[in-house]
Amino acid sequence: MRHRVLKSVNRVTVGAVQLYTRSSGTGLPVVLLHAFPLSSAMWLAQREGLRKVCRVITPDLRGFGGSRLGDDEPSLDLMADDVARLLDDEGVDRAVVGGLSMGGYVTLAFCRRHPDRLLGAVLADTKAVPDPAPARANRERIAQAVLSEGSDVLVSEVLPALIGPTTKERRAMVFGRVKGLVQSAPPGAVAWAQRAMAARPDSSDTLAALKVPLLVVVGEEDELTPPAEAKAMAEAAPGGRLEVIPKAGHLSAVEQPEAFNAAVSEFLHAELGVARS
């Protein structure tokens, strides 16, 4: 395994697409993949809080933040392959790969397509089962609305479910920050990602086949991917462990970053021998 210190901000050409990534820290590489429709900006508290125990690598998935979308058809597998090529470029043989919500879907695709690149996996506020037909239809409706009308539909329909009631009531600045990230999402990337997520397969077998430690994290107040689903994922994997974050909704890493970081740090210590900070 090779580790090297990377620049805090980097642009990497992956195939025909340029990806933007933010990194911090040294040591064991931990890749964190962001939620829809945000960017790697959501991982600020993780880059700050986990850099003493590992090297945190947070790319903007294609189309979001500073990364280009390209001309490929929508595919979570393609996003997972982007991550593998990013590791190649950074000289990383194997890493802990994790993601929240959409980032979790990409992580599951990475587990399926690049199992030899994994040291461990983190699945936060996500699910392994595919969308039922009504959910797929709703994703297409939102994709079309964003392309024709802009981000208003994201603010009215997507944003409210991302944040738990405790954050809405007590942490207005966090809610405002998430709203800003949602509003800045490029319409083309939003539509592309919605269609990629709608087409994702059932990943239950991927969980059962995991040969590395798995941490499943979920916000106690997450209504989109509730704790019961997280518990089922943790139980489906041979080495799965579950951490429920109190007073957090779907964006547990943003809403309760200290608790989220503590869960990841303890996982790295217990499963991979990383020293505590």
C-alpha positions, 0 to 999 in steps of 0.5 A: 500500500502506498500513501503520499500527501496530496495537495489540498485541492486537485484537478484530475483528468479521468478519461475525458472528464476532469474531476475536482477533489479536496483532500486533507491529512495523511496516512490511510486513504479514506474516500468520501463521496457526497450526497445528491445534489451537493458537492464535496463542500459538504465534507468540510467538517470531515476534512477538518475533523478526520485529518489527524487520523487518516487522509480524507479524499473528497472528490466532486462526483462528475457534473457537481462542484468543480467536476465536468459532466462529460457526454456519457450516459447516466451511470453510477458504475461510471461514477464508481470507475471515476473513483477508481481512476482517481485512486490510480492518479493519486497513487493509492492502491487500496482505500476505505471508500464511503459515501452518503446517500447518492455517494453510498450508491456509488460506493456500492457500485465501487464495491461491486466493480473494484473489490480489490481496491477496498480496505473498508467501506462506509455507507451513510444514509443510503440503501442497497435496494433499487427504486420502485417504479413510482420513485423512478418516475419521480426522479425523471419528473424532477430531472425534466423539471430542473432542465426546463425550470431550474433549481426551484423544484430542488428547493421545494421538493428535495431540500426539505427531506434532506435535513432532520427536524432538530436541525431545522429547528435549532441549526438554521445556519446548517440548513442555510448552508445546505440550501445554498449547495442545493441551489448551486447544483448544475441542472445538467448534473442533477438530471444526469444523476437522477437518471443514474440513480433511477437505473441502479440495481439491487445491491443486496448481493454486493453487501453479502459478498463484502470481504472488508469491514463495513460501517453503516451510519444513519441519522436517527431522524432520517426519513428517506433512508431510515434506521431500519434500512440501515440496520438491515444493510449492516446485518446483510454484510459479514463484517457490518456494524451500525452507528445511529447518529442522534438528532440528525436527518438524512445528511448526518455528516453535515447535521452532526459532524462531530458524532459522524467523525467519531463513528468513522474514527472508531471504525478505522481504529477498531477494524483497521488499526488506525490510531485515535487522534 
